[in-house]
Amino acid sequence: MIKTIYIFIAPIAISILFSCNNQEEPDVKIDWNTERSTNMNRQFSAEEEIEINIFLSRKQEWKMTKTGSGLRYFIEENTEGAIPQPEDFVDVEYSITLLDGTEIYSTKSDEVEEIKVDRAQVESGIQEGIKLMPEGSKAVLIIPSHLAHGIVGDMSKIPPLSTLIVNIHLIKLYKR
């Protein structure tokens, strides 16, 4: 008798459980528009600015200058060399870290990277910083995410919405 009850109750209980899980989610339409997008970007930029300022409060020796785009830079070793212009080429050594100090990219100790000014596949923040550096100088750049890899990161080592710290040495400037 009990076995017969289980045979009838078990399928009913299983169908009740599965029917609860198969409920359809209501369609929610998000009214996304330019104003919402702009407000979201402003909010994120304000939060990123706070993170950068907290980071810089621990780096008092860095006398940063902020450009209109949001790039911060500090020329550590200034030289009297020429300033790169669009279409020039530069050889650089660099290391790129996140705000937490995690190194993500760098040139090898015996190598340089050639960059074509304003034409290379390099973060716009690095391009902007290079044009502020005389040949032979060394600088620290703090690049907010909108001048780096933005909301997607680089799909490899740089997470989405990451501020980058770039230590860069502009070794040589030349034209081709």
HUVENRA-V432423 format. One record per backbone hydrogen bond with DSSP energy under -1.0 kcal/mol. NH is the residue of the N-H (numbers start at 1). CO is the residue of the C=O. Records with the same first field share a line. If there is no record, write none. Layout:
NH = CO, CO
This chain:
5 = 1
6 = 2
7 = 3
8 = 4
9 = 5
10 = 6
13 = 9
14 = 10
15 = 11
16 = 12
17 = 13
18 = 14
19 = 15
20 = 16
21 = 17
22 = 18
32 = 30
37 = 33
38 = 34
39 = 35
40 = 36
41 = 37
42 = 38
43 = 39
44 = 40
45 = 41
46 = 42
47 = 43
48 = 44
49 = 45
50 = 46
51 = 47
52 = 48
53 = 49
54 = 50
55 = 51
56 = 52
57 = 53
58 = 55
59 = 56
62 = 59
64 = 62
65 = 73
67 = 71
70 = 67
72 = 142
73 = 65
74 = 140
76 = 138
77 = 138
87 = 117
88 = 85
89 = 174
90 = 115
91 = 172
92 = 113
93 = 169
95 = 167
96 = 105
97 = 165
98 = 102
101 = 98
104 = 96
105 = 96
107 = 94
111 = 108
113 = 92
115 = 90
117 = 88
119 = 116
120 = 116
122 = 120
125 = 147
127 = 123
128 = 124
129 = 125
130 = 126
131 = 127
132 = 129
133 = 130
135 = 82
136 = 170
137 = 134
138 = 77
139 = 168
140 = 74
141 = 166
142 = 72
143 = 164
147 = 144
148 = 145
150 = 145
152 = 149
154 = 158
161 = 150
164 = 143
165 = 97
166 = 141
167 = 95
168 = 139
169 = 93
170 = 137
171 = 91, 169
172 = 91
174 = 89
